[in-house]
Amino acid sequence: MNTTTTTGKPTNGHRLVLLPLPFQGHVSPMLQLANILHSKGFSITILHTRFNSPNPTNYPHFTFLPIPDTAGEANPLISDVGMVIRWLHYINMSFVDPIRGCLERLMLEDDGVACLITDALWFCTQSVADGLKLPRIVHRTSSISSFLYFAAYSPDTGCFGSFSDEGYTSLYFFNSDSQNFLNYYLLLPALCGGNV
């Protein structure tokens, strides 16, 4: 089934629903992916929180659907890693039913939903997609700094490994070419709220 969007570009009649995490480093890559998929003929719906929501006027070829407000959703004051983790836990617990409701309504429309594409940190959406028998693709927006952050994080202590007086921690990676361990230093005091 080929249809035409308001921009005059033919679509293949398949709607993809994308759900970015509401942080700039997650929203921008998700919108870039949406542009690529739209250029391939897919109809795009962006499901988003009201916090840090994308500007629909910048993407007139997409449909934007805010997730209905949940009790207590406010602009979070996030000043350290612990607050980020608590907020991620909060949205993943609080938004399950509103996300499910939005997807159920979209699935009843003519285009339906061909696939749900979510940020990796929306871990609650796997059970929603499974319950709706909807394929889900995880979009991972990572950089070398987040890789190093997770490599240094210790689940045993709830924070990073040992630090020098200057706030550095060492990460060791084996270099198979030189058969040596490479020592990387990472400055992390800001990520631990200054408590290193």
BELPEQUI-V61244 format. One record per backbone hydrogen bond with DSSP energy under -1.0 kcal/mol. NH is the residue of the N-H (numbers start at 0). CO is the residue of the C=O. E is the energy in kcal/mol with one decimal. If there is no record, write none. Layout:
BEGIN
NH:CO:E + NH:CO:E
END
This chain:
BEGIN
2:10:-1.4 + 4:8:-2.3 + 7:4:-1.9 + 10:2:-3.3 + 11:40:-3.0 + 15:42:-3.0 + 16:114:-2.4 + 17:44:-2.7 + 18:116:-2.7 + 22:20:-2.1 + 25:22:-2.7 + 26:22:-2.7 + 27:23:-2.0 + 29:25:-1.4 + 30:26:-2.5 + 31:27:-2.2 + 32:28:-2.4 + 33:29:-2.3 + 34:30:-2.2 + 35:31:-1.9 + 36:32:-2.6 + 37:33:-2.6 + 38:34:-2.0 + 40:37:-2.0 + 41:36:-1.9 + 42:13:-2.5 + 44:15:-2.5 + 45:62:-3.3 + 46:17:-2.6 + 47:64:-1.9 + 52:49:-1.1 + 57:54:-1.6 + 58:55:-1.4 + 61:58:-1.9 + 62:43:-2.3 + 64:45:-3.0 + 66:47:-3.3 + 72:69:-2.1 + 80:190:-1.1 + 83:79:-1.8 + 84:80:-2.6 + 85:81:-2.4 + 86:82:-2.6 + 87:83:-2.6 + 88:84:-2.2 + 89:85:-2.5 + 90:86:-2.8 + 91:87:-2.0 + 92:88:-1.6 + 93:89:-2.9 + 94:90:-1.9 + 98:94:-2.5 + 99:95:-2.5 + 100:96:-2.7 + 101:97:-2.2 + 102:98:-2.5 + 103:99:-2.6 + 104:100:-2.1 + 105:101:-2.3 + 106:102:-2.4 + 113:14:-3.2 + 115:134:-2.7 + 116:16:-3.2 + 117:136:-2.3 + 118:18:-2.0 + 119:138:-1.6 + 121:118:-1.9 + 122:120:-1.2 + 124:121:-1.6 + 125:122:-1.1 + 127:123:-1.1 + 128:124:-2.8 + 129:125:-2.6 + 130:126:-2.3 + 131:127:-1.7 + 132:129:-1.1 + 133:128:-2.8 + 136:115:-2.7 + 138:117:-3.5 + 146:142:-2.1 + 147:143:-2.6 + 148:144:-2.1 + 149:145:-2.5 + 150:146:-2.2 + 151:147:-2.0 + 152:148:-1.4 + 153:158:-3.3 + 157:153:-2.0 + 160:151:-1.1 + 163:167:-2.5 + 166:163:-1.7 + 168:185:-1.6 + 170:183:-2.6 + 172:181:-2.1 + 174:179:-3.5 + 178:174:-1.4 + 179:174:-1.1 + 181:172:-3.8 + 183:170:-3.1 + 185:168:-1.9 + 187:166:-1.7 + 191:187:-1.1 + 192:189:-1.2 + 193:188:-3.3 + 194:191:-1.4 + 195:193:-1.1
END
